[in-house]
Structure formats: structure tokens, C-alpha cells
Amino acid sequence: MTPLTEQELHQLAMNIVGKELEEDGYDFLAVNSKPKKDPQFVVLKNKKLNFVVVRAVTYPANPVEYDEKLMQTVYEHAVKYKARTYFAGVGLANSRDYDMPVHHEDDYVVNYAGLIEIKD
């Protein structure tokens, strides 16, 4: 069984967050699917600019915990554009055994609490 690569896990997280943004009525201005190239989404809703940083984490990591220094840097960048900043952590686990890697052949469990707004 082949475990998903870091890029594949990131892409899966991007798809989950992107689908939610689309369903919530956001318009996509820019999408960056490279891990660690932030923000991943620049979106517009109600004429307001939003930056969204996406991170995929695997069990047992907590998807709502984020790198505060990184998010502060993104926040400071967003302020220049009068944009809001969000973190979207997506936890992924093998549905058969949380301690096993997520594989192509297995179903997976998603732990996603939605967008977390970063404020000063």
C-alpha cells in the first residue's frame, strides 16, 4: 500500500477547504497549491478580500494548532491589502487505523473545524 505524499495530503486538504469556500459563496482570485507558499487561497466575499492558509496534518497532530509566527507574517501582509486572514487546518487519518498513514487504497477520516480567523 502506498501512503499519500506530503503534496497529495496538501492537495486533499486544499480540495476540502476549496469546496467549503465555494459553497460559502467566495470568489477565487488566486489559488496556490504549493505547500508552504502562503496564502493558498486569495478569495473575495461581499467585496472583502480574504487570505486563507491551508495545512494538512496527520493524526495525532491537532489541525486547529498553527504556526503563530507564520500566521502573524501572513496577517501583516494581509493588512496591507485590507484583507482578513484565516487558517484552515485539515486533519487526515486512515479510517481503518488512525496510527497508519493515509493510503491510496484506504478511506480516510477528515477532522476540519472550518476557518479560524487570525486577528491582531
Phi, psi and omega in degrees: 000135183262119176290153176292142177284169176303318180296318179294321176297316179298316180298320178298314178298318178301318180296318181296312181291317180300320179296318179296316179300317179298314180296331180274005173087018177280145173258132183274124176260323179208142177229127178237108185270005178280129177299145177069008173253100192254150354281162179282324179234135166244115187230159182236134174214131183052042178063018179248131180280140180223137174252131181236122176261126182249135174225132173265132175230150179253154179307137009264012180299146181270119185290348178267355176272134182225164178286105185297323180295314178300312184293328176294320178297314179295319179300313181297323176294317182296323181302324179299333181256010183055040182254154172270153183241135180228149171249136178232097178266129182242113177274134180232137180216152175292129184289336179281322183205111184302335181278351177271152176295159174285126183249160174298327187274347185249157171287163179228160178251139180250132174241098183224117184267003181095188183286136176248116181283136179260123180235160180290000000 
